[in-house]
Amino acid sequence: MELKCIVADDEPLQQEILKDYIGMISGFELIGVFGNGNEALSFLKEHKTDLVFLDISMPGLNGVELVKRLSNPPAVIFTTAYPEYAVEGFNLNAVDYLLKPISFERFSKAIEKFSNTLGTGKDEIADTVLVKSGKKEYRIKLESIYYIESMGDYIRLVTATQAIITHGTMLQFLNILPANKFCRIHKSFTINLDLIDYFEGNIISLKGKKLSVGKAYREDFLETWRK
């Protein structure tokens, strides 16, 4: 089932950028684009929505006031060109705060944060994943996965005994992986935290393989690994 989201932003260019980004992420359906807060508020009162990309600074009803007027607001990712609005946004328990201009990499990280908030308790997370590669199907134990490598529209799952290439995106797999066991360290790599030999500088040794931690992912990696 696809998650329903909307965009509320008074800048047409920003609307188009977010529409393009959302279209690149599987599992999400864009059900509305609005140029002001009043239109978005009316829509949200009548339609079930899972996630809102919400500009804080809009004419009329701004993003912060919009959220305050909803008795049961959906998840919110705030967007704005003004860094000083970040604190106010996070005071409303926003999933994330995106500063314009928004890169796809930063957008993807916000989507990951949202995915991690979805209700999947530890007991509900499967310990295996079914992967199809060509005409073959593999049942892989999550604990056996060393790392996952993004290859465009495909991903490569590496274990001790095999490397399997399957159609899909990194975000699709992140949605089914336990967040306390797997962590994205680079736009191209997600690793099994339990299999790290050591971390030095920006290099992770993972069962003898050296992988670099991307600058944009370092803080989240360290926070997760040190828990």
C-alpha positions in Angstrom: 0.0 0.0 0.0 1.4 3.4 -1.0 1.7 6.1 1.6 -0.2 9.3 0.7 1.5 12.6 0.8 1.0 16.3 -0.2 3.1 19.3 -0.9 2.2 22.8 0.4 4.5 25.5 -0.9 3.9 28.9 -2.5 6.9 28.6 -4.8 6.0 26.8 -8.1 9.6 25.8 -8.7 9.8 24.2 -5.3 6.5 22.4 -5.9 8.0 20.9 -9.1 11.2 19.9 -7.4 9.4 18.1 -4.6 7.0 16.4 -7.1 10.0 15.1 -9.0 11.7 13.8 -5.9 8.5 12.1 -4.6 8.1 10.5 -8.0 11.6 9.0 -7.7 10.7 7.3 -4.4 8.7 4.1 -4.5 5.9 3.5 -2.0 4.6 7.1 -2.0 1.6 8.6 -3.8 1.4 12.4 -4.2 -2.3 13.2 -3.8 -2.2 17.0 -3.7 -0.1 20.1 -4.3 -1.1 23.4 -2.8 0.1 27.0 -3.0 -1.1 28.2 0.3 -1.8 27.0 3.8 -5.6 27.5 3.7 -6.1 25.2 0.8 -3.8 22.6 2.3 -5.7 22.8 5.7 -9.0 22.3 4.0 -7.7 19.3 2.1 -6.1 17.7 5.2 -9.4 18.0 7.2 -11.1 15.9 4.5 -8.5 13.4 3.3 -6.4 10.9 5.0 -2.8 11.9 4.5 0.4 10.2 5.8 3.0 12.8 5.2 3.1 16.6 4.4 6.0 18.5 2.9 5.1 21.8 4.3 6.7 25.2 3.7 6.9 27.2 6.9 6.7 30.6 5.4 3.7 31.0 3.2 1.3 34.0 2.7 -1.8 33.9 4.8 -1.7 30.7 6.9 1.9 29.6 7.4 3.0 26.1 7.9 3.4 26.2 11.7 -0.1 27.7 12.2 -1.5 25.1 9.8 -0.2 22.2 11.9 -1.5 23.8 15.1 -5.0 23.9 13.7 -5.1 20.2 13.0 -6.3 18.1 15.9 -4.6 15.0 14.6 -1.9 16.2 12.1 -0.1 13.8 9.8 3.7 13.4 9.8 5.3 16.7 8.7 8.6 17.5 6.9 9.1 21.2 7.0 10.7 23.1 4.2 11.9 26.7 4.2 14.6 29.1 2.9 15.0 30.5 6.4 17.2 28.6 8.9 15.8 30.6 11.8 12.5 28.8 11.5 14.0 25.4 12.2 13.5 25.5 16.0 9.9 26.4 15.7 9.4 23.6 13.2 11.0 21.0 15.5 8.9 22.2 18.5 5.9 20.7 16.6 7.6 17.3 16.5 8.4 17.5 12.8 10.0 14.4 11.2 12.7 16.6 9.7 13.5 20.1 8.5 14.8 20.8 5.0 16.6 24.0 4.1 16.1 25.2 0.5 17.5 24.5 -2.0 16.8 20.9 -1.2 19.1 18.2 -2.7 17.7 14.8 -3.5 20.3 13.3 -1.1 19.0 15.4 1.8 15.4 14.7 0.7 16.1 11.0 0.8 17.5 11.2 4.3 14.3 12.9 5.5 12.3 10.1 3.9 14.4 7.5 5.7 13.7 9.3 9.0 10.0 9.2 8.2 10.2 5.5 7.3 11.8 4.8 10.7 8.9 6.4 12.5 6.4 4.0 11.0 4.9 1.4 13.3 7.1 -1.6 13.1 7.9 -2.8 16.5 11.0 -5.1 16.9 8.8 -8.2 17.3 7.1 -7.4 14.1 10.2 -7.2 11.9 10.9 -10.3 9.9 14.3 -12.0 10.4 14.5 -13.0 6.7 13.9 -11.3 3.4 12.8 -12.9 0.1 14.9 -11.7 -2.8 14.4 -12.4 -6.5 17.3 -12.4 -8.9 16.6 -13.4 -12.5 14.5 -16.6 -12.3 15.8 -17.5 -8.8 14.4 -16.6 -5.4 16.5 -16.5 -2.3 15.4 -16.5 1.4 18.1 -14.5 3.2 18.6 -14.1 6.9 18.9 -10.4 7.7 21.7 -11.1 10.2 23.7 -12.7 7.4 23.8 -9.6 5.2 27.1 -7.8 5.4 26.1 -4.7 3.4 23.7 -3.5 0.7 25.0 -1.6 -2.3 22.9 0.7 -4.4 23.3 0.3 -8.2 20.8 2.7 -9.7 17.5 0.7 -10.1 19.1 -2.4 -8.6 20.7 -3.3 -5.3 23.4 -5.8 -4.4 23.1 -7.8 -1.2 26.4 -9.2 0.1 26.7 -12.0 2.6 29.6 -14.2 3.6 28.8 -16.7 0.8 27.2 -14.8 -2.0 26.4 -11.4 -3.6 22.8 -11.2 -5.0 21.7 -8.4 -7.4 18.0 -7.7 -7.4 15.7 -5.0 -8.7 14.8 -2.4 -6.1 16.0 0.7 -4.4 17.9 1.3 -1.2 14.9 3.0 0.5 12.7 0.0 -0.2 15.1 -2.2 1.7 15.7 0.3 4.5 11.9 0.2 5.1 12.1 -3.5 6.1 15.5 -3.5 7.9 15.7 -3.0 11.7 17.0 0.5 12.2 19.0 -0.5 15.2 20.9 -3.2 13.2 21.4 -1.5 9.8 22.6 2.0 9.0 23.1 3.9 5.8 26.7 5.2 5.7 26.8 6.5 2.2 24.4 7.2 -0.7 25.5 3.8 -2.1 25.9 1.7 1.1 23.9 0.4 4.0 25.8 -1.9 6.5 25.1 -4.4 9.2 26.2 -2.7 12.4 26.8 -6.0 14.2 29.5 -7.0 11.7 31.8 -4.0 12.0 35.4 -4.9 12.9 36.4 -1.3 13.7 35.8 2.4 12.7 38.8 4.7 12.1 38.7 8.2 10.6 36.0 7.8 7.9 36.7 4.2 7.2 34.7 1.2 8.4 36.2 -2.3 8.4 33.3 -4.7 7.8 34.5 -8.3 7.8 37.7 -7.2 6.2 36.1 -4.9 3.6 36.9 -1.2 3.9 34.0 1.2 3.3 33.9 5.0 3.5 31.4 6.9 5.6 29.9 9.8 3.6 30.1 13.2 5.2 26.3 13.6 5.2 25.8 10.2 6.9 28.6 10.4 9.5 26.6 11.9 12.4 23.7 9.5 12.0 26.0 6.6 11.8 27.9 7.5 14.9 24.8 8.1 16.9 23.3 4.8 15.9 26.5 2.7 16.3 27.3 4.1 19.7 23.9 3.4 21.2 
